[in-house]
Structures are given as structure tokens and as C-alpha cells.
Amino acid sequence: MDLEALNEYMTERGLPAWRTDQVWGWLARGAAGFDEMTDLPKDLRSDLGDSFEISTLGVAGSALSRDGTEKTLFETADGRPVEAVLMRYRDGRRSLCLSSQSGCPLTCTFCATGTMKFGRNLTESEILDQALHYRRSEAVDHAVFMGMGEPMMNLDNVLAACERLPEVGIANSHTTISTVGWLPGIERLAVEGPPVRLALSLHAPNDELRSEIMPINERYPISGLIEACLEWRRRRRRKVFVEYLMLEGVNDSPELARELGQLLGKGRDFKVNLIPFNPSGTGYQGSSREAIDRFRKALMSTGVHATVRLTRGRDIDAACGQLAARAAA
């Protein structure tokens, strides 16, 4: 739902602002149509149905994994591809991976989204409509901005969406904004917006290697990122998640693990998530389970706590950007 257009619609007709809040409340609880909004006058429900689509996004494709992971390819009103993922866990968690942009301008070499032409930032409503798509079928309780795009480059709309996610069922403490290292966004997040979590996609412990696989590092080297993350930690009083994608023969040696541990300073301020690589057609291979275990053991020996993320949706190309990249080809 285009909430800005909805608010303008109500204002032009002399209707009170709380009518917009009523509509949003129904959407946040999973309403699939205006007819369900029974505390709105019948004539208003009819007029809204004639004037608005229930979502700013159309569904262009979807895939369901054997493990319950569901990936959806959306299309914006101007034809831009957008992806979102629902991950279902055995403990009952329902976690969303949300996109903040159509495409991404930062071209990380391992990411399928980076191979696409960058489209544009998504609006607050386009971000929320990804979550509402899944909310219409079941309750959701976690979200991470780790889909298409760099959230820190669209921080106004991302934070506006984060303000509303608790009404959808996703608390700020269960919402994570993941960045590949857009320094101005990390600095803003330390002092602005709701108390969401921060994740840094690091993927290498030194500038030489990181610049090879993540060109953004040339602009914002590691030392500045770590300093900004520590300031966020000081102000927000939460550990920073460090995401480390395990790439075979690239960044998975025990020596690099120990270097990572030294960089992070015994883990008082950081928690590392080691991420098995979902093949994305970019030429990289994922590290073996044995290599990941060796890396984790070496990292833990430095005092840094590390976990290995569960692999989800491998059979449906759940890595970021794969459905959209194929659709755009």
C-alpha cells in the first residue's frame, strides 16, 4: 500500500488522519483486502478498493524450498525487480530477508545482485509491502535487511519502515540492518532511528583481500568501519554482528581466522556469523564444512565467539539477487 498516497487521499477528502492509521493497522495485521476493514464505513472501503491496490508490488515469481524457505520475486509499478525471502525455522521463528533497493550499485564480486544494473531506492511502502506479502499468510517475527541493495544508502526509507515493523509483529530487537560498509550510514545509525541491530558484512580481515572482493573497501577501509561499529556499540549497547561469507580458497584459511580475531579484539564488541556460501553464478565456490570448522576453531582460539549460520534455500537459488538477475537477463 502506498501510504503517502493514502494519506493524501484522506486529506483531500477531509477525512481525519486516524483513518489512514486504521487502514495501516489492518494491513499490519495481515488484511488482504479493503472489505476486511470492518471498522471503516462501507462507502470508504468501496472507494479505497477503486482507488488503490492493496500492495505497491506485483508478484512476478516465487519458489519454495524443501526446508520451508520461500523466495518471492516482486515487480514495482515501474517494472523494477525486487526480491524477499521468508525463512521458516523448526523452533517457530519466521524471519524475513528484505530488500532496500532494486539492484545494487556496490558490485560485490560474490553477489548476484551486483551483476545487475542498478535500478533505484525502494520507497518505505515498497519495503513494507515485502513484509506484508508474507504477513497475509502467517505471522512473522524477525527481519534482516540483507536482500537486494545497500540499506545504508537508502536509510531514510529503511528507518521509516523499521518504525512500522513492530506493528507487523517484528520488534526492533529482532530487526537487523546489514551493511557492506557504507560508513556514513553506520555513523547515522548510531544516533538516529529505532534501536535495531547492526550487522557488518566484512568477509575479509585485511584491506588488500577485502578490496579484491568488495570494491566499497577502497572508499571505506576496514579501520574506519571498525571504529564506526565500536561507536555504534558504545551508543546502542549491543554487540555488532560480523558476517563472514566462507569462500573456498579465498578467505577461509586458519591464518585469516586468527587475523580476524586480532582485528575484532577478542570479541567483546562483536559476534561473528560464518555464512556457508550459496552458489550465485559469480564464479566462487563455498568452503567445505571441514574448512569452516577449522576456520571457526582458529577464530574461537582468539577469544571471538563465532557461529555457523544454517544454510537455507539452497535448492531454490535463495542467494540474494538470483531470481531477479535471471528475470532481467
Summary of the structure (lengths in Angstrom):
residues: 329
radius of gyration: 20.5
end to end distance: 28.6
largest distance: 68.2
contacts: 1132
relative contact order: 0.12
helix: 42%
strand: 19%
